[in-house]
Amino acid sequence: MKDRKKAAPVFKPYEQDQLLLIPPSADELIPADHLARVIDSTIDGMALEALLVTYEGGGASSYSPVMLLKVLIYAYTQKVYSSRRIAKQVRENVVYMWLAGGNKPDFRTINNFRSSHLKDCIQDVFGETVGILVEEGFIALKSYYLDGTKIEANANKYSFVWRKATEKYKARLEAQIREILAEADRAMAAENEEYGDRDLEELGGNGPIPPEKLKAAIDRINEKLKARMAEHAGLKKKLRTLEAKDLPRLHKYERQLEIMEDRKSCSKTDPDATFMGMKEDPMRNHQLKAAYNVQMGTEDQFIVGFTIHQKPGDTTCMIPHLKALKKTVGALPTTIVADAGYGSEENYAFLERRRIRAFVKDSMFRKEKERAFAKQAYRKENLPYDAERDRFTCPAGRHLTFRHEQHKTSENGFRSTLRVYEGHRCGSCEHRRACCAGDGNRRIQVNRNLDRLRTKARKRLDSPEGLRHRSQRPVDVESVWGQIKQNRGFRRFLLRGLPKVQAEWGLVALAHNMIKKQGALV
């Protein structure tokens, strides 16, 4: 058999200098079902007056905010978060070019739009997209799955400022200042005759020392010492140190406490951030990080609402979050589902007043269902209660009777009423070591209103509807966290300050909804 001659390879034409008779349109290069088209059509259907009013009239022309919003949202869907990288994509990537309409904004323009213009209107812009999703039938604002997570702030992990330490240093400094001023007071006989043992009037008694009043006191003492400078040289030196070093330190402590408000910590790099334990950090028990608490609610894995908080606990965030949701969306969902982090009397009462069907666990919901819990006879929850005599009975057969009521106020100002019950002759009881934690008789606190609300919530949670919502919650909201943090790699904010962080998370939420919408359309 004769050898067959091998055929020469054939290649498609490749000519980089080839001229086109009719230049192609960028629109022809974007597929009909492309994500960029979903973003484009959705943004074009929105009323963006809240964004447009952030621009001042007159002056040089600005890039279209509609164009910049489309580019930013698409960039966030592609895991491109840096303004420099986004600007590079606008110059090189045909999809970005099409969305930008041939415009080439630089990274400063992109970052200024994100941090300056969006920060004041992101909730309005996001609310518009939620309205469109409702109109198009993607969500119905019925079942709202709420959850929170910590996202790391753009701050140095060693930039912490602690309230307790600041208050301690401030008190110590104020004591030193008072000692120096008392020495000056004693050094001036005329001053001492006028004031006696009392503090200088500029300092306002024995309370905190206002820095501006301290400066006035130093100036007045210096004026009186001018004629006797040689006699009080040591005191004069102390006053110079007080003015040059201690007064600025006092100013610094005042500013730090003012920034923290009612928080326990803040960051020097991003003062709005609070130090929190991060779940994904294996050293979270030893190393706190500056972060924000992001609260988010979903329906069918679409993000319906979000808020950013400076406190690490989820419990105090629910009511502010729902109030912000109503302002953004216009109404509250008919059903809210959340985990045990939200199960407080304040939250239950709020949901009951709003007539919202709440499927919210309390902190003891799972534990009390365990078989071992029922065997813990000394726990308050397992003590038999006699409603007619209003008393509890301990395992030793002794009674805990009602003593008095006391009140507790939450961080949000909610007032709870606690009934206190106390045992009798617990010191001689053989069960004392297992029953009593401290000295004296056994005492327990009972919150009747919380017990009522908790019983109502548990009955709802154990119903067929409750079981369905409990199984759907991790599928709905927790999968969204996974998409954002794991699949799209958003674990740390780029911007600093609460308003800018809100704008950045708004872009994250908008990007997620656009991806989800495209998936539903395909």
C-alpha positions as CSV (number, residue, x, y, z in Angstrom):
1,M,0.0,0.0,0.0
2,K,1.4,3.4,-1.0
3,D,2.1,6.0,1.6
4,R,-0.5,8.8,1.4
5,K,0.9,12.3,1.3
6,K,0.1,14.3,4.4
7,A,-2.2,17.2,3.7
8,A,-1.0,20.7,4.5
9,P,-2.7,22.4,7.5
10,V,-5.3,25.0,6.8
11,F,-5.8,28.1,9.0
12,K,-8.4,30.8,9.2
13,P,-7.4,34.2,7.9
14,Y,-5.4,36.3,10.4
15,E,-4.7,39.9,9.4
16,Q,-4.4,42.4,12.1
17,D,-4.2,45.3,9.6
18,Q,-7.4,44.3,7.8
19,L,-9.7,47.3,7.2
20,L,-13.4,46.9,7.7
21,L,-15.8,48.4,5.2
22,I,-18.5,48.8,8.0
23,P,-17.0,49.0,11.5
24,P,-18.7,46.6,13.9
25,S,-20.9,48.0,16.7
26,A,-20.0,47.1,20.3
27,D,-23.7,46.2,20.7
28,E,-23.2,43.3,18.2
29,L,-20.5,41.8,20.4
30,I,-22.7,41.5,23.5
31,P,-24.9,38.4,23.6
32,A,-28.6,38.9,24.0
33,D,-28.8,37.1,27.4
34,H,-25.6,38.6,28.7
35,L,-25.5,39.9,32.4
36,A,-24.5,43.4,31.2
37,R,-27.8,43.6,29.3
38,V,-29.7,42.7,32.4
39,I,-27.9,45.4,34.4
40,D,-28.4,47.9,31.5
41,S,-32.2,47.4,31.2
42,T,-32.8,47.3,35.0
43,I,-30.9,50.6,35.6
44,D,-32.6,52.3,32.7
45,G,-36.0,51.4,34.2
46,M,-35.2,53.0,37.5
47,A,-36.0,56.5,38.8
48,L,-32.7,57.9,39.9
49,E,-33.6,61.4,41.0
50,A,-32.0,60.7,44.5
51,L,-28.7,60.1,42.7
52,L,-29.0,63.0,40.2
53,V,-29.6,65.6,43.0
54,T,-26.1,64.8,44.5
55,Y,-24.6,66.8,41.5
56,E,-24.3,70.5,41.6
57,G,-25.4,72.6,38.7
58,G,-23.0,74.6,36.4
59,G,-19.3,74.1,35.8
60,A,-17.7,71.5,33.6
61,S,-19.8,68.6,32.4
62,S,-19.7,65.4,34.5
63,Y,-19.7,61.7,33.4
64,S,-23.2,60.3,33.4
65,P,-24.1,58.9,36.9
66,V,-26.3,56.3,35.1
67,M,-23.3,55.1,33.1
68,L,-21.0,55.0,36.2
69,L,-23.6,53.1,38.2
70,K,-23.9,50.4,35.5
71,V,-20.1,50.1,35.2
72,L,-19.7,49.7,39.0
73,I,-22.5,47.2,39.4
74,Y,-21.1,45.1,36.5
75,A,-17.6,45.3,38.0
76,Y,-18.8,44.0,41.3
77,T,-20.5,41.0,39.6
78,Q,-17.1,40.2,38.1
79,K,-15.3,40.4,41.5
80,V,-13.5,43.6,40.4
81,Y,-13.7,46.0,43.3
82,S,-10.6,48.3,42.9
83,S,-11.3,51.6,41.2
84,R,-8.0,51.3,39.3
85,R,-8.9,47.9,38.0
86,I,-12.4,49.0,37.0
87,A,-10.8,51.9,35.0
88,K,-8.5,49.5,33.3
89,Q,-11.4,47.3,32.3
90,V,-13.3,50.3,30.9
91,R,-10.3,50.9,28.6
92,E,-9.7,47.3,27.6
93,N,-12.9,45.1,28.0
94,V,-15.6,45.3,25.4
95,V,-18.4,44.7,27.8
96,Y,-17.3,47.6,30.0
97,M,-16.8,49.7,26.9
98,W,-20.4,49.0,25.8
99,L,-21.8,49.8,29.3
100,A,-19.7,53.0,29.4
101,G,-20.8,54.0,25.9
102,G,-17.3,54.6,24.9
103,N,-16.5,56.9,27.9
104,K,-13.2,56.3,29.7
105,P,-13.6,57.6,33.3
106,D,-10.3,57.3,35.3
107,F,-10.1,55.7,38.7
108,R,-10.5,59.0,40.5
109,T,-13.8,59.6,38.9
110,I,-15.0,56.1,39.6
111,N,-13.9,56.3,43.2
112,N,-15.3,59.7,43.8
113,F,-18.7,58.6,42.4
114,R,-18.7,55.6,44.6
115,S,-17.6,57.3,47.8
116,S,-19.2,60.8,47.4
117,H,-22.3,60.5,45.3
118,L,-23.6,57.0,46.2
119,K,-23.0,57.3,50.0
120,D,-26.0,59.6,50.5
121,C,-28.5,57.8,48.2
122,I,-27.6,54.1,48.0
123,Q,-30.7,53.0,50.0
124,D,-32.9,55.0,47.5
125,V,-31.2,53.4,44.5
126,F,-31.4,50.0,46.1
127,G,-35.0,50.5,46.9
128,E,-35.7,51.2,43.3
129,T,-34.3,47.9,42.2
130,V,-36.3,46.1,44.8
131,G,-39.4,47.8,43.5
132,I,-38.6,46.6,39.9
133,L,-38.1,43.1,41.2
134,V,-41.5,43.2,42.8
135,E,-43.1,44.5,39.7
136,E,-41.5,41.9,37.5
137,G,-42.6,39.1,39.9
138,F,-39.2,38.0,41.2
139,I,-40.1,38.7,44.8
140,A,-43.4,39.3,46.7
141,L,-42.2,40.9,50.0
142,K,-43.8,38.1,52.0
143,S,-41.2,35.9,53.6
144,Y,-38.1,37.8,54.8
145,Y,-35.1,35.8,55.9
146,L,-32.9,37.9,58.2
147,D,-29.3,37.3,59.1
148,G,-26.1,39.2,59.9
149,T,-22.3,38.8,59.4
150,K,-19.2,40.7,60.2
151,I,-17.2,42.2,57.3
152,E,-13.7,43.4,58.0
153,A,-13.1,47.2,57.8
154,N,-10.3,48.8,55.9
155,A,-8.3,49.4,59.0
156,N,-5.1,48.3,60.7
157,K,-5.7,45.4,63.1
158,Y,-3.4,47.1,65.7
159,S,-5.2,50.5,65.5
160,F,-7.6,49.8,68.4
161,V,-8.9,52.3,70.9
162,W,-10.7,50.8,73.9
163,R,-13.3,52.8,75.9
164,K,-12.3,51.3,79.2
165,A,-8.6,52.2,78.7
166,T,-9.4,55.7,77.4
167,E,-11.6,56.4,80.4
168,K,-8.9,55.1,82.8
169,Y,-6.2,57.2,81.2
170,K,-8.4,60.3,81.1
171,A,-9.3,59.9,84.8
172,R,-5.6,59.5,85.7
173,L,-4.6,62.6,83.7
174,E,-7.4,64.6,85.2
175,A,-6.1,63.7,88.7
176,Q,-2.6,64.8,87.8
177,I,-4.0,68.1,86.4
178,R,-6.0,68.7,89.5
179,E,-2.9,68.1,91.7
180,I,-0.8,70.6,89.7
181,L,-3.6,73.2,89.8
182,A,-4.0,72.6,93.5
183,E,-0.3,73.3,94.0
184,A,-0.7,76.5,92.0
185,D,-3.7,77.4,94.2
186,R,-1.7,76.9,97.4
187,A,1.2,79.0,96.0
188,M,-0.9,82.1,95.7
189,A,-2.0,83.3,99.1
190,A,-4.6,85.7,97.6
191,E,-6.1,82.9,95.5
192,N,-6.2,80.6,98.4
193,E,-8.0,83.1,100.6
194,E,-10.6,83.5,97.9
195,Y,-11.2,79.8,97.1
196,G,-10.2,78.0,100.3
197,D,-10.1,74.2,99.6
198,R,-12.5,74.3,96.7
199,D,-11.4,73.6,93.1
200,L,-10.9,76.4,90.6
201,E,-14.2,77.7,89.2
202,E,-13.2,77.2,85.6
203,L,-13.0,73.4,86.0
204,G,-16.6,73.1,87.1
205,G,-16.1,71.3,90.5
206,N,-15.0,67.7,90.8
207,G,-16.4,66.4,87.5
208,P,-14.7,65.9,84.2
209,I,-12.3,68.6,83.2
210,P,-13.4,70.4,79.9
211,P,-10.2,71.1,77.9
212,E,-11.3,74.7,77.0
213,K,-11.8,75.5,80.7
214,L,-8.5,74.0,81.6
215,K,-6.8,76.3,79.1
216,A,-8.5,79.3,80.7
217,A,-7.4,78.3,84.2
218,I,-3.7,77.9,83.0
219,D,-3.8,81.3,81.3
220,R,-5.1,82.9,84.5
221,I,-2.5,81.3,86.8
222,N,0.3,82.2,84.4
223,E,-0.9,85.8,84.5
224,K,-0.8,85.8,88.3
225,L,2.7,84.2,88.4
226,K,4.3,86.8,86.0
227,A,5.4,89.1,88.9
228,R,6.7,86.1,91.0
229,M,8.4,84.0,88.3
230,A,11.7,83.4,90.1
231,E,9.9,82.3,93.2
232,H,7.8,79.8,91.4
233,A,10.1,78.5,88.6
234,G,9.3,74.8,89.3
235,L,5.5,75.5,89.2
236,K,6.0,77.5,86.0
237,K,7.7,74.5,84.3
238,K,4.9,72.2,85.4
239,L,2.3,74.6,83.9
240,R,4.3,74.7,80.6
241,T,4.2,70.9,80.5
242,L,0.5,70.9,81.3
243,E,-0.2,73.2,78.4
244,A,2.2,71.6,75.9
245,K,1.5,67.9,76.6
246,D,-1.3,67.2,79.0
247,L,-3.9,69.6,77.4
248,P,-3.5,67.9,73.9
249,R,-3.8,64.5,75.5
250,L,-7.0,65.6,77.2
251,H,-8.3,66.8,73.9
252,K,-7.4,63.4,72.3
253,Y,-9.2,61.4,75.0
254,E,-12.3,63.7,74.7
255,R,-12.3,63.1,70.9
256,Q,-11.9,59.4,71.2
257,L,-14.8,59.1,73.7
258,E,-17.0,61.3,71.5
259,I,-16.2,59.1,68.4
260,M,-17.0,55.9,70.3
261,E,-20.3,57.3,71.7
262,D,-21.8,54.1,73.4
263,R,-19.5,51.7,71.7
264,K,-16.7,49.8,73.6
265,S,-14.0,50.4,70.9
266,C,-13.1,52.0,67.7
267,S,-10.2,52.0,65.2
268,K,-7.8,54.9,64.7
269,T,-7.6,54.1,60.9
270,D,-11.4,54.0,60.5
271,P,-13.1,55.5,63.6
272,D,-16.5,54.3,62.5
273,A,-15.4,50.6,62.7
274,T,-15.7,48.6,65.9
275,F,-13.4,45.7,66.9
276,M,-15.4,42.4,66.6
277,G,-14.7,38.7,66.7
278,M,-14.7,37.2,63.2
279,K,-16.1,33.8,62.6
280,E,-13.8,32.8,59.8
281,D,-10.7,33.9,61.8
282,P,-9.3,30.8,63.6
283,M,-7.7,33.1,66.2
284,R,-11.0,35.0,66.8
285,N,-10.8,34.3,70.6
286,H,-7.4,36.0,70.8
287,Q,-7.5,38.6,67.9
288,L,-10.3,41.0,67.3
289,K,-10.5,42.9,64.0
290,A,-12.0,46.3,63.1
291,A,-15.3,45.4,61.3
292,Y,-18.9,46.3,60.6
293,N,-21.9,44.2,61.4
294,V,-23.9,43.8,58.1
295,Q,-27.6,42.9,58.5
296,M,-29.3,41.5,55.4
297,G,-32.7,40.1,54.5
298,T,-33.5,37.9,51.5
299,E,-36.4,36.4,49.7
300,D,-35.9,33.6,47.2
301,Q,-32.2,34.5,47.5
302,F,-32.7,38.0,46.3
303,I,-31.4,40.7,48.7
304,V,-34.4,42.7,49.8
305,G,-32.8,44.9,52.5
306,F,-29.5,45.7,54.2
307,T,-28.1,47.9,56.9
308,I,-24.7,48.4,58.4
309,H,-24.2,48.5,62.1
310,Q,-21.3,49.4,64.5
311,K,-22.3,47.0,67.3
312,P,-21.3,43.3,67.1
313,G,-24.5,41.8,68.5
314,D,-27.4,41.0,66.2
315,T,-30.1,41.4,68.9
316,T,-30.0,45.2,69.0
317,C,-29.8,45.5,65.2
318,M,-33.2,43.9,64.3
319,I,-35.4,46.9,65.0
320,P,-33.2,49.6,63.4
321,H,-32.8,47.3,60.4
322,L,-36.6,46.8,60.0
323,K,-37.3,50.5,60.4
324,A,-34.7,51.2,57.6
325,L,-36.3,48.5,55.5
326,K,-39.7,50.1,55.7
327,K,-38.2,53.4,54.8
328,T,-36.4,51.9,51.8
329,V,-39.1,49.5,50.5
330,G,-42.2,51.2,51.8
331,A,-43.6,48.3,53.8
332,L,-42.5,45.5,56.1
333,P,-42.8,41.8,55.0
334,T,-45.7,39.8,56.4
335,T,-43.4,37.1,57.7
336,I,-39.9,37.3,59.2
337,V,-37.6,34.4,59.8
338,A,-34.4,34.7,61.9
339,D,-32.1,32.7,64.1
340,A,-31.6,32.7,67.8
341,G,-29.4,35.8,67.8
342,Y,-32.6,37.9,67.4
343,G,-34.8,36.3,70.1
344,S,-35.2,39.0,72.7
345,E,-38.3,40.4,74.4
346,E,-37.8,43.7,72.7
347,N,-37.7,42.2,69.2
348,Y,-40.7,39.9,69.9
349,A,-42.7,42.8,71.2
350,F,-41.9,44.9,68.2
351,L,-42.9,42.2,65.8
352,E,-46.1,41.5,67.7
353,R,-47.1,45.2,67.7
354,R,-46.5,45.3,63.9
355,R,-48.6,42.1,63.5
356,I,-45.8,40.4,61.7
357,R,-45.7,36.6,61.7
358,A,-42.3,36.0,63.3
359,F,-40.4,32.7,63.1
360,V,-37.6,33.8,65.4
361,K,-35.8,31.4,67.8
362,D,-34.7,32.3,71.2
363,S,-31.3,31.5,72.7
364,M,-32.7,28.4,74.6
365,F,-34.8,27.1,71.8
366,R,-32.5,24.3,70.7
367,K,-31.0,23.6,74.2
368,E,-34.3,23.0,75.9
369,K,-35.2,20.4,73.3
370,E,-32.2,18.3,74.3
371,R,-32.8,15.3,76.4
372,A,-30.1,16.2,78.9
373,F,-31.6,19.6,79.6
374,A,-34.7,18.1,81.2
375,K,-32.4,16.2,83.7
376,Q,-30.9,19.5,85.0
377,A,-33.2,19.8,88.0
378,Y,-31.6,22.9,89.4
379,R,-32.1,25.1,86.4
380,K,-34.7,27.8,86.7
381,E,-36.6,26.6,83.7
382,N,-37.1,23.1,85.3
383,L,-38.3,24.3,88.7
384,P,-42.1,23.5,89.3
385,Y,-44.2,26.6,89.5
386,D,-47.4,27.0,91.5
387,A,-49.4,29.7,89.8
388,E,-52.0,29.9,92.5
389,R,-49.5,30.6,95.3
390,D,-47.0,32.3,92.9
391,R,-44.0,30.3,94.0
392,F,-41.4,27.9,92.7
393,T,-40.3,24.7,94.4
394,C,-36.7,23.6,94.4
395,P,-35.5,19.9,94.3
396,A,-35.1,19.9,98.1
397,G,-38.9,20.7,98.4
398,R,-38.3,24.3,99.6
399,H,-40.2,27.2,98.1
400,L,-38.9,30.3,96.3
401,T,-41.5,33.1,96.9
402,F,-41.9,36.4,95.2
403,R,-39.9,39.3,96.7
404,H,-40.0,42.3,94.4
405,E,-39.9,43.6,90.8
406,Q,-37.0,45.2,89.1
407,H,-36.6,46.8,85.8
408,K,-33.9,46.6,83.1
409,T,-33.4,48.9,80.1
410,S,-31.9,47.7,76.8
411,E,-29.4,49.6,74.6
412,N,-32.3,50.8,72.5
413,G,-34.3,52.0,75.5
414,F,-36.7,49.1,75.9
415,R,-37.8,48.5,79.5
416,S,-38.3,45.0,80.8
417,T,-39.9,44.0,84.1
418,L,-38.3,41.1,86.1
419,R,-40.0,39.3,89.0
420,V,-37.5,38.2,91.6
421,Y,-38.1,35.0,93.7
422,E,-36.0,34.0,96.7
423,G,-35.7,30.7,98.6
424,H,-35.7,30.2,102.4
425,R,-32.9,28.9,104.7
426,C,-30.8,27.8,101.7
427,G,-27.6,28.0,103.9
428,S,-28.5,24.7,105.7
429,C,-29.7,22.8,102.5
430,E,-27.7,19.8,101.4
431,H,-28.3,20.7,97.8
432,R,-26.8,24.2,98.2
433,R,-23.5,23.6,96.3
434,A,-25.4,22.3,93.2
435,C,-28.3,24.8,93.5
436,C,-26.8,28.2,94.6
437,A,-24.0,30.0,92.7
438,G,-23.3,32.7,95.3
439,D,-23.8,33.5,99.0
440,G,-27.2,33.7,100.6
441,N,-30.5,32.2,99.5
442,R,-31.2,31.0,95.9
443,R,-32.6,33.8,93.8
444,I,-34.2,33.6,90.3
445,Q,-35.5,36.3,87.9
446,V,-38.6,35.7,85.8
447,N,-39.7,37.8,82.9
448,R,-43.4,37.0,82.4
449,N,-43.8,39.0,79.2
450,L,-40.8,37.3,77.6
451,D,-42.0,33.9,78.7
452,R,-45.4,34.6,77.0
453,L,-43.8,35.9,73.8
454,R,-41.3,33.0,73.8
455,T,-44.1,30.4,74.2
456,K,-46.0,32.0,71.3
457,A,-42.9,32.0,69.1
458,R,-42.0,28.4,69.9
459,K,-45.5,27.2,69.1
460,R,-45.2,28.9,65.7
461,L,-41.7,27.5,65.1
462,D,-42.8,24.0,65.7
463,S,-45.8,24.2,63.4
464,P,-45.6,22.8,59.8
465,E,-45.2,26.3,58.5
466,G,-42.4,27.0,61.0
467,L,-40.6,23.8,60.1
468,R,-40.7,24.8,56.5
469,H,-39.3,28.3,57.2
470,R,-36.6,26.9,59.5
471,S,-35.4,24.6,56.8
472,Q,-35.6,27.3,54.1
473,R,-33.7,30.0,56.1
474,P,-30.2,28.5,55.7
475,V,-30.9,27.8,52.0
476,D,-32.1,31.3,51.4
477,V,-30.0,33.8,53.3
478,E,-26.9,31.8,54.3
479,S,-26.3,30.8,50.7
480,V,-26.3,34.5,49.7
481,W,-23.5,35.1,52.3
482,G,-21.7,32.2,50.7
483,Q,-22.0,33.6,47.2
484,I,-20.8,37.1,48.3
485,K,-18.0,36.1,50.7
486,Q,-16.7,32.8,49.2
487,N,-17.6,32.8,45.5
488,R,-17.1,36.5,44.9
489,G,-14.4,37.0,47.5
490,F,-15.9,40.1,49.2
491,R,-14.6,39.8,52.8
492,R,-13.1,43.3,53.4
493,F,-14.4,46.8,52.7
494,L,-12.2,49.1,50.5
495,L,-13.7,52.4,51.7
496,R,-13.6,53.9,55.2
497,G,-16.4,55.5,57.2
498,L,-20.0,54.3,57.8
499,P,-21.6,56.2,54.9
500,K,-19.0,55.0,52.4
501,V,-19.2,51.4,53.7
502,Q,-23.0,51.5,53.2
503,A,-22.5,52.6,49.6
504,E,-20.0,49.9,48.9
505,W,-22.3,47.2,50.4
506,G,-25.1,48.6,48.3
507,L,-23.1,47.9,45.2
508,V,-22.4,44.3,46.5
509,A,-26.2,43.8,47.0
510,L,-27.1,45.3,43.6
511,A,-24.5,43.1,41.9
512,H,-25.9,40.0,43.6
513,N,-29.5,40.8,42.6
514,M,-28.5,41.3,39.0
515,I,-26.7,38.0,38.9
516,K,-29.7,36.3,40.5
517,K,-32.1,38.1,38.1
518,Q,-30.1,36.9,35.0
519,G,-30.2,33.3,36.4
520,A,-34.0,33.5,36.8
521,L,-34.4,34.9,33.2
522,V,-32.3,32.2,31.5
